[in-house]
Amino acid sequence: GHVPLGQPDRRRHRLELGLERHRHRKSLLVSLKHAHPRAKSSAAGGSGKPLGQD
């Protein structure tokens, strides 16, 4: 993925932005879990999967 100068790889940039948001959301969910253990299932979207796993 080498990008010529003057042509920013917007697709990759968008991907990294999405990853940052995802990481941020995960940390928010983790702190939510620690603050309110009962909110774990609803915070995880009701999927029943343990937090921290993809």
PLY file of the C-alpha trace (Angstrom):
ply
format ascii 1.0
element vertex 54
property float x
property float y
property float z
element edge 53
property int vertex1
property int vertex2
end_header
0.00 0.00 0.00
2.42 2.68 -1.11
0.67 5.97 -1.83
2.09 8.57 -4.24
2.82 11.94 -2.66
-0.04 14.39 -2.84
-2.61 11.61 -2.99
-3.67 10.74 0.57
-5.13 7.26 0.92
-8.54 8.33 2.13
-9.77 4.76 2.30
-7.02 3.77 4.70
-7.51 6.96 6.66
-11.21 6.19 7.02
-10.38 2.66 8.12
-8.00 3.90 10.80
-10.57 6.44 11.98
-13.10 3.62 12.26
-10.65 1.54 14.24
-10.02 4.44 16.60
-13.76 4.90 17.12
-14.18 1.18 17.67
-11.38 1.12 20.23
-12.87 4.14 21.98
-16.32 2.54 22.04
-14.83 -0.63 23.49
-13.11 1.25 26.30
-16.36 3.08 27.00
-18.18 -0.24 27.23
-15.51 -1.61 29.54
-15.81 1.33 31.90
-19.58 0.97 31.68
-19.23 -2.67 32.65
-17.09 -1.80 35.66
-19.45 0.98 36.75
-22.68 -0.96 36.19
-22.17 -4.73 35.91
-25.87 -5.19 35.19
-25.64 -3.01 32.09
-23.13 -5.39 30.52
-25.56 -7.30 28.33
-27.36 -4.20 27.08
-24.07 -2.38 26.50
-22.80 -5.32 24.46
-25.88 -5.07 22.27
-27.59 -8.02 23.92
-25.36 -10.43 21.98
-24.30 -12.14 25.18
-20.65 -12.18 24.07
-18.05 -11.25 26.68
-16.57 -7.79 26.26
-13.07 -7.60 24.89
-13.63 -10.31 22.29
-14.34 -9.76 18.62
0 1
1 2
2 3
3 4
4 5
5 6
6 7
7 8
8 9
9 10
10 11
11 12
12 13
13 14
14 15
15 16
16 17
17 18
18 19
19 20
20 21
21 22
22 23
23 24
24 25
25 26
26 27
27 28
28 29
29 30
30 31
31 32
32 33
33 34
34 35
35 36
36 37
37 38
38 39
39 40
40 41
41 42
42 43
43 44
44 45
45 46
46 47
47 48
48 49
49 50
50 51
51 52
52 53
